[in-house]
Amino acid sequence: MSSLPKIKQKKKIAVLISGNGSNLQALINFQLKSHYEISLVISSHPNVLGLKKATQANIKTLTINHALYSSRADFDSQLIKVIDGESIDFVILAGFMRILTTGFTLHYLGRMLNIHPSLLPKYPGLNTHKKALEAGNKEHGASIHFVTPELDSGPVILQSKITVNSDDTEESLKIKVAIEEHKIYPLVTDWLASGRLTFSNNQVLWRGELIAKPFSFQELPWS
Ligand code: GRF
């Protein structure tokens, strides 16, 4: 018999991936203790490691191969059809390497999160570790934000910081940031599923109150 308290009426989430799925694995590992259940994993690329991780956890998987669609709009329409067909409550982007159409982002406005490997608004887009090194930043990290139409620009909910040392490389930063990502993504997904975290007028609300700035993982009372 499990010693964990049973959480009734979990929210259904779909996790969208394109590759490795290490954040997906972190979400899987936290699932039992959370207010969410991963009902579906969708990959934009076939045969990726993340799909195997989902299958091993007995989660339904689907590949919607982006290369088989002639336009972003067609690809996104298929995604919506599948996600809504499963009555999903929240969409969690976890290394999903596709630029989404405005229509898609608005369809899930306030119900879709992304994780990004930088301290947004610094370094939207790719090569964030390289950019942090080139800029000589002493701090770097990861951000979780609600997804809005502009890439990596939705309101930030929580950030976790790491220190950049003089001997850090792109690879070492990637590893350090990933460790933080795996702590914070399940946590914030749980906040969303539990109803404590909401979105209104392009802003983040915590227990119904606007937050003035993103939470810092290092400054959370319980971290
Ligand atoms: C992570 O760095 C995440 O921030 C970014 O894509 C990467 C996904 O890694 N959006 P994984 O597939 O979860 O291992």
Residues whose N, C-alpha, C, O or C-beta is under 5 A from the ligand:
A	BS01	GRF	G19 N20 G21 S22 N23 L24 A94 G95 I115 H116 P117
